[in-house]
């Protein structure tokens, strides 16, 4: 029996279940209860983000305040990678004509929040994977987050479009979220960023309604907790982000296991899956 088999079963005492939204979340929460250390990185990240938001609100540089409850609607706060909510954002236009000192302060605060969330996500995913990843995977993971951060900023420029076009963009965005759901855990596990996008789309095929449900639960949970005045970023980072991270590992493990079982049944050979991601190998 491999180490990965122990991670899936005997080490955690988990019952093998069919992949579903409920079973994934139950398994993720159960693992966190057995290993509370999975919460610690995102707790500190939430503290850092809360402090950064506080400082930015009192800074002379204009910021956009995210009012989640003021509009009376419900939002899906989902950024693909595990993270909490943010109370403030800095518009690109606010950086124009800034002198050196305010510019460095603004960039420094943004970078601090980015690194806090990035390192927390890498630590949590690595721990949930069983510490079988190399420290070098931190930089590819931060690169992924930077890429997604820029993509979401650009998407925000067209996010105010309404009508049928806006609805089409919204549905298309959700479809993309489902296809790239596993990208963060695949990058930490060893895949290149470009390869992780293609592999995530392949692995989630056939499980997309389950993944869609997880996207909704994580997005709505982040929105709800992030709406709490003053401590929203801390609550969402501490209570939602770790569950999101561990759920990524659970989904990847179970899909890899299901694929390995199907291949073994077809070929009558010992079960074996891609060693590169390190999710499972029974030889």
Backbone bond lengths (Angstrom), bond angles and torsions (degrees), N, CA, C in turn:
res aa  C-N    CA-C-N  psi(-1)  N-CA   C-N-CA  omega(-1)  CA-C   N-CA-C  phi
1 X - - - 1.470 - - 1.526 108.91 -
2 X 1.330 116.04 132.17 1.459 120.10 -176.63 1.518 110.63 -81.87
3 X 1.350 115.52 169.56 1.453 120.10 176.23 1.524 110.55 -62.24
4 X 1.345 115.21 -35.08 1.453 118.63 -177.46 1.517 111.12 -68.06
5 X 1.342 115.70 -34.77 1.455 119.05 176.34 1.521 109.94 -63.00
6 X 1.330 116.83 -40.99 1.463 120.54 177.64 1.520 110.67 -62.17
7 X 1.343 116.14 -38.48 1.455 119.52 179.15 1.518 110.68 -63.62
8 X 1.327 116.43 -37.85 1.455 120.45 -179.28 1.519 112.72 -73.25
9 X 1.313 117.71 -35.01 1.448 117.98 -170.65 1.507 115.24 -125.62
10 X 1.330 116.34 -85.61 1.458 120.17 -165.50 1.516 113.69 -62.21
11 X 1.321 118.03 -35.97 1.470 119.29 -177.05 1.525 111.16 -62.73
12 X 1.335 116.97 -36.48 1.450 120.95 -178.45 1.524 112.16 -100.98
13 X 1.330 116.99 -7.88 1.450 120.01 -177.92 1.514 112.84 64.80
14 X 1.347 117.41 32.42 1.454 120.95 -175.20 1.520 111.45 -90.08
15 X 1.312 114.65 145.56 1.455 120.93 173.88 1.523 108.33 -87.23
16 X 1.333 116.56 132.15 1.458 120.16 178.08 1.530 109.13 -66.17
17 X 1.327 117.40 127.88 1.453 121.15 -178.88 1.520 109.71 -130.36
18 X 1.342 114.43 157.52 1.456 119.51 174.30 1.519 108.54 -65.59
19 X 1.340 115.87 142.65 1.455 120.16 -177.59 1.529 110.27 -67.00
20 X 1.306 116.10 121.67 1.460 122.43 176.77 1.520 107.84 -151.74
21 X 1.316 116.19 168.70 1.464 119.93 178.56 1.526 110.18 -59.78
22 X 1.333 116.54 -48.59 1.463 120.71 -177.05 1.525 111.48 -63.81
23 X 1.336 117.92 -48.33 1.466 119.92 -176.64 1.522 111.18 -65.36
24 X 1.335 116.73 -35.52 1.467 120.04 178.79 1.521 110.92 -65.66
25 X 1.321 116.72 -48.36 1.463 120.24 -179.67 1.524 111.32 -65.66
26 X 1.335 116.95 -39.78 1.467 120.76 178.83 1.525 110.41 -62.11
27 X 1.324 116.76 -44.48 1.464 120.37 179.43 1.522 110.92 -65.34
28 X 1.338 116.78 -41.98 1.464 120.57 179.80 1.527 110.90 -61.83
29 X 1.324 116.80 -47.06 1.468 120.46 179.72 1.527 110.60 -64.97
30 X 1.329 117.55 -38.21 1.469 120.99 179.02 1.522 111.01 -62.99
31 X 1.327 117.12 -41.29 1.467 119.99 178.82 1.524 110.93 -66.40
32 X 1.318 116.36 -37.76 1.465 119.42 178.46 1.524 110.71 -67.08
33 X 1.318 117.04 -37.59 1.471 119.94 177.46 1.524 110.74 -63.88
34 X 1.332 117.12 -36.77 1.460 120.26 179.42 1.523 111.82 -76.94
35 X 1.319 116.53 -25.12 1.462 120.91 -179.06 1.527 108.63 -134.05
36 X 1.342 118.52 78.90 1.467 121.57 -177.57 1.526 113.34 -60.61
37 X 1.330 116.89 -16.77 1.456 119.58 177.72 1.512 112.97 -60.74
38 X 1.330 117.46 -18.34 1.458 121.07 177.72 1.529 112.05 -65.97
39 X 1.324 116.85 -19.98 1.467 121.03 -178.51 1.525 111.73 -87.24
40 X 1.315 117.00 -27.20 1.471 121.73 -169.93 1.529 113.59 -57.26
41 X 1.356 120.23 -48.74 1.468 118.58 -177.93 1.524 113.40 -57.65
42 X 1.325 117.00 -42.39 1.462 118.79 -178.26 1.525 112.12 -76.45
43 X 1.320 118.15 -24.12 1.460 119.34 173.14 1.526 109.73 -62.32
44 X 1.329 116.34 -48.34 1.466 119.74 179.10 1.526 111.20 -66.73
45 X 1.336 116.90 -36.05 1.466 119.40 176.36 1.528 110.18 -62.47
46 X 1.339 116.78 -40.34 1.457 120.30 177.66 1.513 112.41 -63.23
47 X 1.327 116.55 -38.67 1.465 120.56 176.64 1.526 110.21 -62.52
48 X 1.326 116.13 -45.31 1.470 120.58 -179.38 1.525 110.71 -62.41
49 X 1.328 117.05 -47.09 1.466 120.74 -178.92 1.526 110.79 -63.29
50 X 1.324 117.65 -38.90 1.463 121.16 178.11 1.526 110.91 -62.52
51 X 1.327 116.70 -42.71 1.468 120.95 178.20 1.524 110.61 -65.75
52 X 1.334 116.53 -42.40 1.466 120.47 178.95 1.526 110.41 -61.15
53 X 1.329 117.28 -44.87 1.466 120.11 178.03 1.526 110.88 -60.76
54 X 1.322 116.92 -41.18 1.466 121.70 179.35 1.531 110.58 -61.07
55 X 1.326 116.56 -45.44 1.461 120.53 -179.25 1.520 111.58 -67.51
56 X 1.332 116.91 -37.33 1.461 119.73 -178.45 1.525 111.30 -70.04
57 X 1.309 117.24 -32.77 1.464 120.00 178.08 1.525 111.47 -66.27
58 X 1.328 116.49 -25.11 1.457 121.32 -178.48 1.523 112.52 -103.32
59 X 1.307 115.72 5.36 1.458 120.81 179.06 1.528 109.43 -86.19
60 X 1.330 115.86 157.77 1.467 120.04 -179.84 1.524 112.45 -75.60
61 X 1.322 117.87 -18.09 1.463 121.35 -179.98 1.527 108.86 -75.42
62 X 1.333 118.19 129.73 1.472 120.70 -179.18 1.529 111.73 -61.62
63 X 1.322 115.78 140.53 1.464 121.57 176.23 1.523 108.72 -131.53
64 X 1.322 114.94 157.87 1.460 120.69 173.52 1.523 108.12 -96.92
65 X 1.323 116.55 125.30 1.460 121.56 179.30 1.523 108.78 -92.21
66 X 1.317 115.95 125.83 1.461 121.48 -179.49 1.520 108.65 -81.83
67 X 1.331 116.11 109.80 1.469 121.44 179.29 1.526 107.90 -102.68
68 X 1.322 116.16 94.21 1.464 119.80 -173.84 1.524 113.15 -73.73
69 X 1.315 117.66 -30.80 1.462 119.83 -175.82 1.522 112.38 -101.22
70 X 1.325 116.90 -14.82 1.462 119.49 -175.87 1.512 113.45 -63.93
71 X 1.347 117.08 -31.66 1.457 119.76 -178.78 1.506 113.33 -80.45
72 X 1.310 117.79 -8.64 1.452 120.95 178.65 1.511 114.48 75.88
73 X 1.318 118.20 4.95 1.456 121.54 -179.14 1.514 111.70 -108.63
74 X 1.326 114.27 -178.04 1.461 121.67 178.83 1.515 108.38 -116.21
75 X 1.300 116.26 136.82 1.458 121.83 -177.07 1.524 109.45 -120.01
76 X 1.327 115.74 153.33 1.463 121.28 173.50 1.521 107.11 -103.87
77 X 1.323 116.48 102.09 1.460 121.64 -177.71 1.518 108.72 -91.79
78 X 1.328 115.16 92.94 1.465 120.36 -174.51 1.519 108.74 -138.74
79 X 1.338 116.94 126.02 1.463 121.89 -175.90 1.524 113.08 -120.57
80 X 1.320 118.39 19.82 1.468 125.40 178.45 1.524 111.50 76.12
81 X 1.339 117.64 -51.95 1.463 120.60 179.50 1.530 109.50 -92.00
82 X 1.334 118.35 152.53 1.466 120.99 179.78 1.526 111.27 -62.80
83 X 1.300 116.26 127.97 1.456 121.52 -179.32 1.516 109.14 -164.96
84 X 1.317 116.05 167.57 1.450 120.79 173.18 1.516 109.88 -97.28
85 X 1.314 116.08 -166.13 1.455 121.20 179.29 1.528 109.76 -90.98
86 X 1.322 115.35 167.81 1.461 121.87 174.80 1.517 108.67 -125.41
87 X 1.320 116.54 142.16 1.461 121.33 177.69 1.517 111.68 -88.82
88 X 1.331 116.84 -28.94 1.461 120.98 -176.86 1.523 110.67 -128.70
89 X 1.314 115.22 152.64 1.464 122.49 169.87 1.522 107.92 -135.58
90 X 1.312 115.88 152.21 1.461 120.75 179.36 1.523 109.23 -104.51
91 X 1.331 118.81 112.26 1.464 120.58 178.04 1.523 110.66 -63.66
92 X 1.334 115.99 146.93 1.460 119.41 178.23 1.522 110.90 -58.26
93 X 1.324 116.84 -35.44 1.454 120.17 -178.05 1.513 113.31 -64.38
94 X 1.335 116.83 -24.28 1.467 120.18 -179.22 1.519 112.14 -70.77
95 X 1.338 116.71 -18.02 1.463 120.24 -178.07 1.526 112.52 -85.73
96 X 1.330 115.91 -12.44 1.463 120.01 -178.33 1.527 109.85 -70.77
97 X 1.315 115.37 135.49 1.472 123.27 175.94 1.526 114.02 67.24
98 X 1.332 117.76 14.26 1.463 119.24 175.14 1.523 110.19 -73.19
99 X 1.314 116.04 144.24 1.457 119.38 172.60 1.528 108.91 -75.56
100 X 1.317 116.36 173.35 1.463 120.53 -172.05 1.526 111.97 -61.44
101 X 1.324 117.89 -46.60 1.469 120.60 -175.03 1.532 112.82 -61.74
102 X 1.344 119.31 -52.00 1.471 118.61 178.30 1.530 112.79 -63.80
103 X 1.327 116.33 -34.66 1.464 119.73 179.37 1.523 110.85 -64.01
104 X 1.327 116.21 -45.45 1.464 119.88 179.10 1.530 111.17 -64.48
105 X 1.334 116.76 -38.43 1.466 120.09 178.43 1.526 110.97 -63.52
106 X 1.323 116.34 -45.20 1.464 121.06 -178.94 1.520 111.21 -64.33
107 X 1.328 115.95 -47.45 1.467 120.06 179.71 1.525 110.33 -64.53
108 X 1.340 116.32 -39.12 1.464 119.90 179.92 1.521 112.41 -63.19
109 X 1.336 116.92 -41.84 1.466 120.22 178.45 1.528 111.14 -65.90
110 X 1.327 115.88 -42.21 1.467 119.80 178.90 1.524 110.62 -63.54
111 X 1.322 116.83 -42.54 1.461 120.98 -179.97 1.529 111.06 -66.49
112 X 1.328 116.81 -37.18 1.468 120.37 178.66 1.523 111.19 -61.67
113 X 1.335 116.38 -47.07 1.466 120.22 178.92 1.523 110.84 -64.36
114 X 1.328 116.73 -41.10 1.464 121.48 179.78 1.525 111.25 -61.11
115 X 1.329 116.70 -47.30 1.466 120.47 -179.04 1.525 111.53 -67.39
116 X 1.327 117.21 -37.00 1.468 119.98 179.35 1.523 110.59 -60.80
117 X 1.324 116.86 -46.31 1.465 121.20 179.53 1.521 110.87 -69.28
118 X 1.339 116.46 -40.96 1.461 120.17 -178.60 1.519 113.11 -64.77
119 X 1.316 116.85 -47.91 1.467 120.35 179.88 1.526 110.33 -65.81
120 X 1.337 117.22 -39.07 1.468 120.21 178.35 1.522 111.12 -61.87
121 X 1.328 116.70 -43.18 1.456 119.99 178.86 1.509 112.33 -64.04
122 X 1.328 116.47 -43.31 1.468 120.62 179.25 1.531 111.07 -63.88
123 X 1.333 117.05 -44.30 1.467 120.20 179.57 1.527 111.40 -62.69
124 X 1.323 116.62 -44.22 1.466 120.40 -177.31 1.519 111.41 -67.62
125 X 1.327 117.32 -45.45 1.464 120.38 178.81 1.524 110.92 -63.77
126 X 1.333 117.02 -41.39 1.465 120.35 179.19 1.522 110.97 -62.45
127 X 1.320 116.07 -43.35 1.471 119.74 179.63 1.527 110.73 -66.51
128 X 1.322 116.87 -40.99 1.465 120.54 179.49 1.523 111.80 -66.82
129 X 1.326 116.52 -28.42 1.459 121.14 176.52 1.522 112.01 -79.24
130 X 1.308 117.72 -5.54 1.456 120.64 179.46 1.509 113.01 93.36
131 X 1.346 117.12 24.93 1.471 121.47 179.95 1.525 111.95 55.43
132 X 1.326 116.80 33.63 1.466 120.42 179.31 1.525 111.98 -99.27
133 X 1.318 117.41 19.02 1.449 121.22 177.26 1.523 109.13 -112.01
134 X 1.316 115.48 158.61 1.458 121.11 -179.25 1.524 109.76 -90.66
135 X 1.330 115.87 152.43 1.457 119.92 179.99 1.519 111.43 -61.71
136 X 1.336 117.33 -24.41 1.458 120.76 179.76 1.524 111.74 -62.98
137 X 1.335 117.90 -20.53 1.462 120.71 -179.20 1.523 111.83 -69.37
138 X 1.324 118.11 -10.56 1.456 120.21 177.30 1.522 110.87 -60.73
139 X 1.320 116.99 -43.28 1.465 120.03 -174.47 1.526 112.76 -71.08
140 X 1.346 119.71 -41.32 1.468 118.00 171.53 1.526 112.71 -60.31
141 X 1.337 116.64 -36.76 1.463 119.57 179.83 1.532 110.44 -66.71
142 X 1.326 117.06 -42.92 1.464 119.84 176.83 1.524 110.77 -64.58
143 X 1.330 116.81 -35.46 1.459 120.39 175.88 1.518 111.48 -62.82
144 X 1.334 116.26 -41.20 1.464 120.46 176.54 1.524 110.64 -61.03
145 X 1.335 116.32 -45.66 1.463 119.75 -179.48 1.525 111.67 -62.83
146 X 1.328 116.92 -39.25 1.463 120.09 178.12 1.525 110.54 -63.35
147 X 1.330 116.29 -42.37 1.465 121.08 178.28 1.526 110.79 -61.25
148 X 1.329 116.43 -46.18 1.460 120.45 -179.68 1.526 111.47 -67.95
149 X 1.330 116.07 -36.16 1.465 120.30 179.33 1.526 110.25 -60.85
150 X 1.324 116.59 -46.39 1.466 120.99 178.57 1.526 110.34 -64.26
151 X 1.337 116.36 -42.57 1.467 120.58 -179.27 1.526 111.16 -60.78
152 X 1.333 117.34 -42.64 1.462 120.17 -179.93 1.525 111.52 -70.02
153 X 1.324 117.13 -33.09 1.464 119.41 176.08 1.527 110.04 -64.32
154 X 1.340 116.32 -43.67 1.466 120.20 178.39 1.525 110.59 -66.14
155 X 1.333 116.30 -39.31 1.461 120.12 177.79 1.522 110.70 -63.52
156 X 1.329 116.47 -33.38 1.456 120.22 179.17 1.516 112.76 -65.50
157 X 1.342 116.73 -24.45 1.460 120.32 178.90 1.522 111.80 -67.57
158 X 1.352 116.34 -26.23 1.465 119.72 179.75 1.528 110.65 -110.06
159 X 1.341 115.99 6.74 1.460 120.03 -174.87 1.517 114.10 -71.73
160 X 1.355 117.81 -12.21 1.462 120.09 -178.99 1.520 112.61 -89.53
161 X 1.321 118.21 0.02 1.461 121.43 179.49 1.523 109.46 -67.25
162 X 1.323 116.67 129.95 1.454 120.73 -179.47 1.515 112.01 -108.78
163 X 1.337 115.66 -169.54 1.452 120.71 177.77 1.509 113.28 72.35
164 X 1.330 116.85 -162.53 1.471 121.35 -178.98 1.521 113.29 -59.08
165 X 1.341 116.49 -36.23 1.467 119.53 -179.90 1.524 110.08 -65.89
166 X 1.329 116.87 -42.96 1.461 120.24 178.14 1.513 112.20 -63.14
167 X 1.340 116.26 -40.39 1.464 120.20 177.93 1.518 110.89 -64.43
168 X 1.334 116.10 -40.62 1.464 120.51 178.63 1.523 110.91 -63.17
169 X 1.333 116.55 -41.19 1.463 120.51 177.71 1.523 110.96 -64.30
170 X 1.322 117.03 -39.30 1.463 121.55 179.61 1.526 110.85 -63.70
171 X 1.329 116.59 -47.64 1.465 120.71 179.29 1.522 110.45 -63.61
172 X 1.333 116.13 -41.49 1.463 119.67 178.55 1.514 112.25 -63.23
173 X 1.342 116.49 -38.16 1.464 120.42 178.35 1.520 111.26 -64.46
174 X 1.338 117.12 -42.61 1.465 120.22 177.58 1.524 111.19 -62.39
175 X 1.330 116.68 -38.96 1.466 120.21 178.63 1.526 110.85 -63.16
176 X 1.329 116.19 -39.38 1.465 120.19 177.64 1.523 110.17 -66.46
177 X 1.333 117.27 -42.41 1.466 120.91 178.17 1.528 111.28 -54.83
178 X 1.324 116.24 -41.34 1.465 120.41 -179.15 1.521 110.66 -66.23
179 X 1.317 117.50 -43.80 1.465 121.24 -176.52 1.523 112.28 -67.94
180 X 1.327 117.38 -33.20 1.471 120.20 -175.62 1.526 111.39 -102.28
181 X 1.316 117.85 14.87 1.462 123.04 -174.60 1.525 112.66 -52.42
182 X 1.335 117.54 -42.12 1.467 121.46 -172.99 1.529 113.95 -89.83
183 X 1.313 118.06 0.59 1.471 120.22 -175.14 1.532 112.70 -55.53
184 X 1.349 120.77 -46.89 1.472 119.10 -178.16 1.522 113.71 -57.75
185 X 1.336 117.81 -46.16 1.466 119.62 -177.82 1.522 111.09 -70.85
186 X 1.323 118.01 -32.54 1.463 120.09 178.50 1.526 111.19 -67.44
187 X 1.330 116.95 -37.72 1.471 120.26 178.36 1.522 110.42 -66.06
188 X 1.334 117.32 -45.10 1.464 120.22 178.89 1.524 110.66 -65.00
189 X 1.339 116.79 -34.13 1.462 120.59 -178.76 1.519 112.88 -75.20
190 X 1.340 118.60 -15.68 1.456 118.65 175.04 1.506 117.08 138.52
191 X 1.333 119.00 -10.42 1.460 120.66 -179.29 1.523 111.22 -74.74
192 X 1.339 115.89 149.60 1.454 120.04 168.07 1.523 108.78 -67.82
193 X 1.327 116.17 157.86 1.462 119.77 -177.24 1.521 111.35 -59.62
194 X 1.331 117.05 -47.78 1.464 120.06 -178.43 1.522 111.32 -63.43
195 X 1.333 116.69 -41.72 1.465 120.32 179.71 1.522 111.24 -67.38
196 X 1.336 117.27 -33.33 1.466 121.02 -177.90 1.522 111.48 -64.33
197 X 1.331 117.54 -36.24 1.465 119.77 179.76 1.527 110.99 -64.40
198 X 1.327 116.40 -46.80 1.457 119.60 179.04 1.513 112.47 -66.28
199 X 1.317 116.65 -39.68 1.464 120.29 -177.92 1.520 111.30 -69.97
200 X 1.333 116.98 -36.45 1.459 120.19 177.16 1.525 110.83 -62.76
201 X 1.329 116.65 -42.82 1.466 120.08 178.75 1.523 110.94 -61.47
202 X 1.334 116.36 -37.76 1.471 119.84 -179.77 1.526 110.99 -71.49
203 X 1.326 117.33 -44.50 1.462 120.71 -176.30 1.527 112.65 -67.48
204 X 1.326 117.06 -34.18 1.463 119.64 -177.32 1.522 112.56 -81.69
205 X 1.322 117.16 -9.09 1.464 119.85 178.15 1.531 109.30 -62.61
206 X 1.305 116.85 127.39 1.455 120.62 -177.17 1.523 113.18 93.79
207 X 1.339 116.47 -10.08 1.471 120.74 179.12 1.527 110.47 -125.61
208 X 1.309 116.62 18.68 1.465 119.14 -167.48 1.517 114.10 -70.29
209 X 1.333 118.84 -29.48 1.459 118.94 176.21 1.526 110.76 -69.45
210 X 1.326 116.36 -37.48 1.466 119.57 176.15 1.523 110.63 -64.44
211 X 1.332 116.13 -45.80 1.462 120.30 179.13 1.526 110.34 -63.53
212 X 1.325 116.77 -40.52 1.464 120.77 177.45 1.530 110.57 -58.41
213 X 1.330 116.53 -42.61 1.459 120.57 177.29 1.512 112.42 -61.87
214 X 1.332 116.90 -39.76 1.467 120.61 178.23 1.519 111.12 -66.48
215 X 1.332 117.01 -39.46 1.466 120.82 176.89 1.527 109.94 -59.85
216 X 1.336 116.68 -43.95 1.463 120.33 179.31 1.525 111.66 -63.70
217 X 1.332 116.95 -45.30 1.468 120.43 -178.12 1.526 110.60 -62.89
218 X 1.334 116.74 -47.17 1.466 120.34 179.98 1.523 110.46 -64.57
219 X 1.340 116.49 -45.40 1.459 120.25 -178.42 1.514 113.22 -63.79
220 X 1.329 116.47 -43.63 1.463 119.98 179.39 1.528 111.58 -71.32
221 X 1.336 116.87 -36.25 1.457 120.25 177.41 1.518 111.89 -64.38
222 X 1.328 116.41 -42.50 1.467 120.63 177.66 1.518 110.62 -64.03
223 X 1.342 116.16 -41.35 1.466 120.43 178.33 1.528 111.31 -62.44
224 X 1.329 116.31 -47.55 1.468 120.45 -175.85 1.525 111.73 -63.58
225 X 1.331 116.77 -49.45 1.465 119.56 -179.10 1.522 111.35 -71.77
226 X 1.338 116.55 -34.02 1.456 119.78 178.54 1.512 113.18 -67.86
227 X 1.337 116.74 -16.93 1.462 120.97 179.83 1.519 112.84 -80.33
228 X 1.321 117.53 -11.32 1.467 120.70 179.43 1.527 109.06 -68.64
229 X 1.302 116.51 127.42 1.461 121.41 -176.14 1.526 111.93 -59.31
230 X 1.315 116.31 138.25 1.461 126.59 174.35 1.530 113.81 72.62
231 X 1.325 117.85 -47.92 1.467 120.10 -172.89 1.524 112.58 -108.71
232 X 1.331 117.64 13.29 1.457 120.69 -179.49 1.520 114.14 -55.51
233 X 1.348 118.70 -48.95 1.467 119.25 178.74 1.524 113.33 -59.80
234 X 1.339 116.95 -38.89 1.465 120.42 179.92 1.528 110.84 -67.66
235 X 1.324 117.56 -43.88 1.462 120.82 -178.76 1.522 111.65 -65.48
236 X 1.321 116.60 -46.12 1.466 119.31 -177.79 1.521 111.45 -67.10
237 X 1.333 116.81 -37.41 1.465 119.71 178.89 1.520 111.36 -69.01
238 X 1.325 117.39 -38.57 1.466 121.03 -175.85 1.519 112.68 -78.13
239 X 1.328 117.69 -36.96 1.460 120.99 -171.25 1.528 114.18 -101.06
240 X 1.325 118.06 -28.39 1.468 120.15 -176.66 1.525 112.19 -102.43
241 X 1.333 117.48 -46.71 1.465 120.57 -174.62 1.530 113.53 -57.92
242 X 1.347 120.47 -44.30 1.469 118.86 178.00 1.529 112.78 -63.02
243 X 1.329 117.17 -38.28 1.468 120.08 177.71 1.521 110.08 -64.42
244 X 1.325 116.63 -41.73 1.464 120.95 176.67 1.527 110.62 -59.08
245 X 1.332 116.92 -47.16 1.467 120.83 -178.13 1.524 111.79 -62.03
246 X 1.324 116.93 -48.15 1.467 119.99 -178.51 1.524 110.34 -68.58
247 X 1.328 117.46 -34.43 1.466 120.40 177.21 1.525 110.97 -62.28
248 X 1.322 117.71 -35.90 1.467 120.85 176.12 1.523 110.74 -59.39
249 X 1.324 116.35 -43.54 1.464 120.82 179.40 1.525 110.52 -65.96
250 X 1.322 116.79 -43.15 1.469 120.98 -179.05 1.523 110.61 -61.22
251 X 1.326 117.18 -46.80 1.468 120.82 -179.56 1.522 110.59 -63.03
252 X 1.338 116.98 -45.19 1.468 120.10 179.99 1.518 111.27 -61.62
253 X 1.313 117.41 -43.85 1.465 121.33 179.85 1.522 111.44 -60.88
254 X 1.317 116.35 -46.79 1.463 119.37 -174.03 1.525 112.14 -72.31
255 X 1.332 117.03 -35.33 1.463 118.57 176.50 1.519 110.16 -68.06
256 X 1.345 116.90 -43.38 1.462 120.42 177.38 1.526 110.69 -61.32
257 X 1.316 117.09 -40.14 1.460 120.92 179.97 1.527 110.45 -65.78
258 X 1.340 116.48 -43.17 1.462 120.28 179.43 1.525 110.88 -63.51
259 X 1.338 116.64 -41.24 1.465 119.75 178.57 1.519 111.09 -65.64
260 X 1.339 116.67 -40.58 1.459 120.01 179.08 1.515 111.73 -63.56
261 X 1.330 116.58 -39.39 1.464 120.67 179.03 1.522 110.85 -65.26
262 X 1.330 116.64 -42.26 1.465 120.25 179.14 1.523 111.35 -63.71
263 X 1.334 116.67 -41.59 1.467 119.09 179.46 1.523 110.77 -66.53
264 X 1.350 115.84 -39.01 1.461 119.33 179.77 1.524 111.08 -64.79
265 X 1.328 116.58 -38.30 1.459 119.76 179.16 1.521 111.44 -68.20
266 X 1.338 116.05 -35.35 1.465 119.12 -179.48 1.516 112.00 -72.25
267 X 1.317 116.48 -37.32 1.466 120.02 -173.50 1.519 113.64 -103.20
268 X 1.370 116.03 -9.98 1.469 119.97 -177.34 1.513 111.81 60.25
269 X 1.351 116.04 29.84 1.452 122.09 179.72 1.513 108.36 -112.77
270 X 1.377 118.10 161.23 1.468 120.38 177.07 1.517 110.66 -56.84
271 X 1.314 114.49 143.85 1.453 121.27 -177.74 1.521 110.62 -62.95
272 X 1.354 115.51 137.06 1.459 119.26 -178.33 1.524 108.78 -157.27
273 X 1.295 117.46 134.76 1.451 121.19 175.90 1.518 109.22 -128.75
274 X 1.328 114.76 176.58 1.458 121.96 -173.46 1.523 111.28 -56.60
275 X 1.332 117.31 118.80 1.469 121.21 179.63 1.519 111.72 -69.12
276 X 1.340 115.72 -25.27 1.452 118.65 -173.10 1.521 111.93 -58.62
277 X 1.348 117.16 -41.78 1.452 119.85 179.81 1.515 111.83 -82.52
278 X 1.335 117.41 -17.88 1.454 120.58 174.19 1.500 115.31 69.90
279 X 1.353 117.69 25.16 1.451 118.18 -178.80 1.515 112.23 -83.63
280 X 1.369 117.64 -37.59 1.452 117.38 -177.91 1.519 110.13 -162.00
281 X 1.325 116.12 141.49 1.452 121.39 173.21 1.511 108.49 -160.21
282 X 1.326 117.88 111.64 1.454 122.34 -179.52 1.518 109.16 -109.40
283 X 1.328 117.71 92.04 1.461 122.43 178.27 1.508 108.64 -138.84
